[in-house]
Amino acid sequence: MKIDPFVALETVLRESETKGSEIVSVFDSLNRVIAKKVQSGRNLPPRDNSAMDGFAVRYEDIETIPAAVKIKGLIKAGDNIDSLKIEKGECYRIMTGAFVPEGADTVVELEATEEEENSKVKIVKEKKRGANIRKRGEDIGKGDLIDMSGYPVNAYRQSRLISVGTTVLPVYRKPKVAIIATGDELEYPSAGVNEDKIIDSNSFFIKSTLDNMGIDAQYIGISKDNVEDLIDIFSGLENYDVIVTSAGISFGDYDVMTNAAEKLGINWLFTTVNQKPGKPFSFGKRDGSLIFSLPGNPVSSAFCTYFYLQPALRKMMGYKMYHNKQITAELNGKFHKRNERVHFNRVNIVYDDNRFFAVPYDSQGSHLISSLVVSNGFAVIDADKTGEIPSGKQLKVYVYDFESIF
């Protein structure tokens, strides 16, 4: 019996687990997923400091406006203020980021003053006590915990970590992934490929997708459509966490993955999904490896990579948010659905007048690689919907190319 695709996805995710953690340099941590909370090694700011160019004063001296106070000197950002102190009727001219000296509790910005002779400044606007002062530890205190666990390191997060003195970082280990294509009709990309052969673009799509995720997937090569060749290739893959195969997963005489599964020791958790494209997609386990067996048609392979493999790998990488993103869009055109499978139809999402519109691709054939390039999302049509899906219908859409929309 064919499994529902959303049940299949939950089955895949249930079996996808992280592979432990390791310590890396924070400077080499971009795109790695943080595994634990990190403790701040310092206060930010380290001391009370000025948020403006102005004058550091005692609030008592400027409570009644106008007020004149004597300028004792200038404090710049980075100056040592250990020996500085202001008394009654005194102030320091202070620059943005400079530490506030002892005795001062307020900074008056330049725009609220008028300088007078004899090293005095006149305060002409009322200020609240504590105005324009950034407090010690206001951003973060020494010893405070930063919880970014489950999120990948980007420039913003890396900057935060470096700012508190972090030098090494616990991150989740990346899963090891192997990619195998199957089929006598396939050839490797080269200048001399027989035009009657099919270039193995599926494997490179999968590898490039995983490379973009920060996973160094290994392309093992092409297996011929015989069981012995496939078994020989699998014999060296014991240390991989995930093995992805392309084609050979239906039930014909030459569907090599299906025919070799028992000898390979694969325990299938499901072998057929009630979906279009990608009905033959199969998922199982072999010793410590997860097996993702994708159909050979390029659209089917790409869809299953997006819908099943990527969320599974994100979860294995430690992502807190590992599900694919979806939106609701208004169908601008129509579909005709003839069967009771869940359809994931290619559409081009357009954002206009604060709404998303889904424009159908002309043909939904699973061999049309061009449809993946022109489109940017998969519109979901439930299994129980058949016949015409009219224009104006609100559909759930999984978007795989957000950059083409915004």
N, C-alpha and C positions, 0 to 999 in steps of 0.2 A: 504494500500500500504506500502511495506517495505521501510524504510528510509535508505539512504546511511550511512555507518558507520562514515564517516568523518563529515557529516551533523549532525548525532546523537551526536558525540563528541562535536561539537560546541554548540549544544542545551544544553547538560549537563553543559558545562563550562559557558555558559551564565547565568544559574540559580545558579551557585556556587559562593557564596559571602563570604567575611570574616565576622567574628562574633565579631568584635570590638577588643579592645586591653586591656592589663592589665600590671601592673608593677611587675617585678620580680627581685630578686637579680641577679646581673651579674654572681655571682659564681654558681648559679643554672640555668643558662640560656642555657646550651648546647642543641643544636638542636631546640631551639625555634626560630621563625622567627621574625626578628627585624622590628618593626612597624614604627619607625620615625628616623629622623636624630638625632645624638647624638653630644653634644657640648663638645669639649675638655676642661678639667679643668686645663690644664697646658701646658707649652712649653716643647717640646722634641726636642733636649736636653734643659735642663733648662738654661744653659749658653754655651758659646763657649767652646769646649773641644778638647782634642788631639785625633787624630785618630791613633797615633803611639807612641811607646816608642821613645823618642828623646829629643830635646831641644827646648824650647819656646824662640823665638828670635824676635828682631825687624828686619824687612826686610832690612831697611837702613844699618844695620850693616853687612849684608852678601851679599849685592848686588854685591860686587866685591870678587871673589873667588881666592885663599883661604882667609878665614877670621878667626880671633881668637876672642872669646868672653869669658868673665869671668862668671863662674858658681856661682850663688848666693845661690843655694840650690836645694832641690828636692820636687816636688809636685806629690802626689799620688792621684788616684781616690778617691773622697770623702773628700779630704782635703779642709779646709776653706781657700780661697785665698783673702778674703776681704782686708787684710792689705798688700798684696803682690803687688809689682810693679817693673818693670825693666826699667832701664835708658839706656842711650847710652853705647854700648859696653858690656852689661850684658845679661845673659840668666838664665833660670831655667831648670834643668833636669826635664823632665815631663814624666809621664807614661800614657799609653792608658786610655782614659776616664777621665783623670784629667782635671779640669777647667784651662783655659788659663789665666794667670795673666794679670793685667792691663799693657799696654805698648807693649805686645807681639802681633804680627799679623801673625806669621808664625811658623810652627813646622818643624824642620829638623830631619829626622829619624836617628837613631843611625848609620845605614849603610853608611850614607853620612858624617860621622865625624871621627876625630882622636883626642882622648883625649891627652892633654899635661899636663905638670907639672904646679904647682902654680894655681890649680883650674881653668884651662882654657880648652876650647875645640876648636878644629880646624875644621871649615866647609870646606869640600873639593869638594862638588858638588853643582852646581847652583840649586836654588829652586825658584819657583814662589811665589809671595806675596800671603799669605793665604794658602799655601800648608799644607796639613795634619791637617786642623782644621775643625771640625764639628761645624757649626754655630748654635747659639741659635734659637730654633724653626724650624730648618731645616726639621725635620721629621713632626712636626705639631705645630701650634701656639696655644696659649691659646685663647679659644673662637671660634676656627675654627670648622666647622661642619664636622662630619664624616657621610657619607651617605652609610649605609649598609642596608637600608630598603629593605625588600623583600628577604633578604638572611638569611639562618639559621646560628645560632651561632655555629661555630666550634672552634677548639683550636686556630687557627690563629686569627680569629675575636675576640674571647674572650680576647686573650692576648693584642690585640690592644686597646680594650675598657678599660681593667684594667690598662694599661700603662698610660692612660690619666686621671686616677682618677675616672672612672665610677664605681659606686657601685650598682645602680639600672638601669633597662633597660625596655623600653616599647616594648612589644612583642604582636603579635597577639594571640588571644585566640584559643585554640584547639577546633575543632568541636567535639561534642559528638556523638558517633556512636554506634548503636545497631545492632547486627547480629542475624538473625533468620533463622533456617533451617526448611524446610517443607518436610513431607513425612512419610507415615506409614512404609515404608521399612527401615527407619533410626534408628540407635541406638547410644547412647553415647559411647565414647571409654571406655572400661573397660575389665578386664580379662575374664569376663563371657559372652561376646557378642555372641549371636547366629550366627553361621557362614553363615546362610542364610540371615542375615540382612546386611545392608550396614552401616559401621561406618561413622559417620558424620565428614569426614576429610575436606570437603569444608569450613565449618565454621572456623575451626582452621587454614586453609590456609589463609583465609581472615583476621582473627584476628592477626595472626603472621605477615602478610604483613603490617597491620596497626600499630602493635606494633613497627616494624622496622622504621616506619615513625614518631614515637614519639606520636602516638595517642593511648590513652587507651580505645580501643573499648570493649564494653560489649557483651559477648556471652549470649543471652537471653535463648536460648534453641531450642528444636525441637517442631514444631507444627504438630499435626496430620492432615491428609488430610480431615478436615472438617472445614467449615466456622466458626462455633461457637468457636472452639478452637483457631483459628487464631485471631479472633476478641478479644477474651479474652486476648491474649498475647499483642496485639496492644494497649489495653486499658491503659497500664501503660507506654507508650512510648512518651507521649506528649512533654517531655522536651529534646528529642533527635533531633539534627540537621540533622542527616542522619540515615536512617534505611535501612539495607541491608538484603535482603532475598535470599534464595537459593532454587531453584526448584519451581514447581507448577505454572509456568508462561506461559504454553502453553494454548491450548483451549479445553482440554478434560474435562470429567465430574469430575475428581478428581484433576484438577489443581487449587489448593485452592487459590493461590494469585489472579489468574484471576477471580475466582468465588466470592471472597470476596471483590474485589476492590471497588465496588459501595457502599457496606455497610460500608466499612472502610473510605469512603470519599476521595479516591485517584483519583486525576486528572492525567491521563496518558498523557504525552507529546509525547510519541511514545511507541509502544508495540512490534514491530518486526523490526529487522535490517537486511538489505541485506548483510549478512556476514556469513562466516564459519571460525571458530566455533562461537557459541553464537547467532544463529538466534533469539531465543525467548527473548533476553534481552529486558527489559522494564524499562522505567524511568518516574517518575512522582512526584507529590507534594501532600502532605497531611498536611493541616494547615501550620505550619512553618517548616515541615520536608521534605527533599528530599528522594525519594524512589528509591533505586536501586534494581531491581528484577532480579537476575542472574539465568541463566539456571542451571539445576541440574547436568549435565555431568561435571566431574571435570575439563577437559580441557577448556570447554566453560566458566565455572565459573572463572577459573584462568585467562583466556584471558580477560574477561569483567572486572575483578578486576583491571588488569594491564592497559587496554586501556581506561576505562571510570572512574572507581572509584578513582584510584590513582591520575590522573591529577586533578580531581575535588577536592579532599581533599587537594592537594598541593595548589590549588588556594584559597580554604577556609582558609588554614593555613597562607596565606599571601605571598606565594612564588612569586617572580617576574618571575622566570623561572619554569613553572609548567607543560609544555608539556613533553611527553615521548621523549627520545633520539632515533634518528634513524641514520643509516649509509647506504651506498650503497655497496652491495657485489655481487660478481660474483657467480652465481649458479654452484655448483660442483656436478652435478647429474641432475635429471630432475623431473618435476611434470607433472601430467595429470589432467586437470581441466574440469569438465563435466557440470558445471552450470554457470549462470551469476551472481553469488554472488561474493563479494570481499572476497578473501581467505587470511587468516593470517596463513600461514603454518609454522609449527615448523621446525626450522633449527638449526644446530650447526655452529656458526661463528668461523672460524679459520683465524688468521692473519699470513700471510706468504709472504715474499718477497715484503713488503710494500703494500700488497693488502689484502682485506677481501674476504674470500670465504664462501659461504653458503652451508653446506652439509645437504641435506634433511633427516628428520627422516623417517624411513621405512614406517610407516603408519600414516595417519593423522586422525585416529579415535578419536572422542572427549571423549572417555571413557578411553584413555590410559594415566594414570598418569605418567607412566615411561617416556613418551615422553617429559614431562615438565622438568624432572630431567636431561635427557641426552642432551636436546637442551638448547639453551640460547637466542633464538630470534624468532620473528614472521616475516616471509617474506611475503610481500604484493604482491598479484597477483590481478590486477584490474578486475572489473566486466566484462569488454568487452573482456578479454583474455580467450579463451577456447581452448581445445585441448592440445597438448603437449607444455610444457614450457621447452625449450631445455637447456642443459648444456651450460654455458658461458653467459647466459642471465644476465644482470645487474638488480638487484632487490633492492627495498627499504626494509630495515629490521629494525624492532623495537627490540632493544637489551634489554632484561630484566635481564641479568646476565653478566655484564661487567667483573667481577673478574675472570670468567672462560676463558676470552680471553686474558687478559694482565697479 
